[in-house]
Amino acid sequence: MVMVKEKQSIRNQLLEQLLSLTLREVERRSKHVEQKIQRLSEYIRAQYVMAYYPLKGEVNLLGMLRKDLKRKIICFPVIQGNKLKAYQVEDIDSDLVSGPLGVRQPDTARCQEVPLAELDLVIVPGIAFDKYRNRLGRGGGYYDRFLKELPDKAKTVGVAFDLQIIEDLPHTTAHDVKVDMLLTENDSF
């Protein structure tokens, strides 16, 4: 119970900071993160990449993803029940609809589900991370459940702004899943 309260306190504090960032600041910081992702050998080699549609204040990679739609198979998560599933999009602007929790996700009537075994790289958002690559999400556990199901070949990269990195994030090995790599506008872990 103490850990749940501590996590919620961190979420509240960081969400407040993220929501206070200007659109211009988010764009500037996001461009730096995009540049780092594009230099990652795991990204360069990846054919199937799953990313996410950013909520207000999150790292926005949509510019990079739009450019790479011609070279890579780009997937976004769809919430189905308490699980995330990967769906391929061909046009970020027309293939996404409003989903549960206010998150834009692929229209399952238009887009095709991608088996997890196909994914090469998954770009993971979070509210907070620590330098050990532990992740704190929004509290639903969707990404933790999803990441546990990924095949070993699929690499995961958390993306965040520097202000989202805290010294040591409260976590449990039973539920919380680390990412393989973590990138901010100035650091890599």
N, C-alpha and C positions, 0 to 999 in steps of 0.2 A: 504494500500500500504506500509506503514511503517513496519507493521508486516511481510509482505511478504519479504521485504528486510532484516529485522532482522533475520528471519528464514534462508534465503539463506546465510547470512553471517556466522551464526552458522554452517550450513551444510558445507560450504567451509572450515572453520577453522578445524572442527572435522574430516572431510574426509581426509584432509592433514595429521593430526596426526595419523589417523587410517592406512592410506596407508604407513606411515613411520615405522610402527611396523614390526619387523622381523617376519618371519614365526615361529621361535622358541618362540618368545615372545607371539604371538597369541596363539600358542599351549599351552604354560604354563598357561596363563591367562584363556584360555577356559577350561582347565582341572578343575580349581578351580570353575568355574561357573557350569560345569557338576556335580561336587560333590554336590554342593548346590541344584541343581535341583533334583538329585536323592534322596535327603533327604526330599524333600517337600512332605507332606502328599497328596497334590493334584496330584502330579506326581505318587506317589506310587499307589494310588487308580485308577488313570485314565486308562481306557481301550483304548480309542481313543485319540491319541495325534497328534496335527498338529504342525510341526516345519517348518524350512526353510532351504534352501541350502545357505551356507554363501558366500557372496561376499568377495573380498580381504579386510582384516582388521576386518571383523566381527567375533563375537563369533562363534566358530566352535564346534558344538555339534554332528557332524557326528559319531564319535567314540561311544558315548553313544547310539545314535539312532540305529546304526548297531547292537549293543549288544541287544537292547530291541525289535528288530523286531520279535523275537520269542515269546515275552511275551505280546506285545502291538500291536495295530493296529496303524501304523505310517503313517501319511499323510503329504503331502507337498502341497503348494499352486500352482495353475495353473492360469495364467492370461488369462481371456477370456473377450475380450472387455475392459471395465473399471472395471471389477470385479475380485475378487479372488474366486476360488472354491477349495475345499479340495479333493485331490485324494490320495487313499491308494497306498503305494509302498510296494513291497515285497523284492526288492533288490535295495538298494540305488545306486549301481554302474551301473546296467543295465536298471533300470526303468526310469531314468531321462535323459532328452534331453535338449538342449539349447532352451530357450524360449525367449519371448520378453524382451527387456532391458538387454540381456545378462545373465539372471538368469536361472539356471538349474531348471527344473520343470518336474513333471511326464509326461510321454508319454501317452496322453489320449487314444491312440489306444490300449495300454497294461494295463493301470491302471483303476481302478474303482472309480468313483466319490463317495464321502461320504457325505450324507446329514448333514447339519450343526447341526441338532438336535442330531446327534450321538457324536459330539465332546465333550470331557470332559475337555481337556486342550489345549490351543493354546500358543505356545512359539513364542514370537513376537520380531523381530529385530528392531533396530532403529539406527539413527545416533546420537541422543541425547535423554536424559531423564532428568527429574528433580526429586527431592526427593518426590514430590507430585504425581509421577507416570505419569506425562504428557509425551508424546512421540513426537519426531520429526523424521519423516521418510525421504525418498528421494524426496518427493514433489509431487508424483503422486496421493496420497490419497487412494491408493488401500487398505491398511490395515485399515484405518479409516472407509471406507465404509464396509469392511468385518466385523470388530469388532462390528459395529452397528447392524449387522444382527444376531449375535450369540445369542443363547438362554441363559437365565440367569444361567443355570446349568454349562455352559462352562466357566471355569476360564481362565484368561489370565495372562501370566507372561512375562514381558519384560526382555530381557537379554542384558547386555552391559558390557563394561570394565569401571573401575572407572573413567578414563579420559573422558568418555562420559556423566558423570553426571554434569549438570550445576545447578546453584543456582535456577533460576526461568525461565522456558522456556516460550516464548511467545506462547499463545494458544487461541483458541476460543472454547466456549462450543458448538457452532453450528456444527463445522466440526471435531475438534480434539477429539479423544477418548483416555481416560486414560486406562492403564492396571491395573489389579487387584493387581498384585505384581510386584516387580522389583528386579532383582538379578544382582549383579556384582561380581567380584572375591573376594571382601572384605566386601560388604554390602548387606543388604536386606531392602527394603522399602515397 
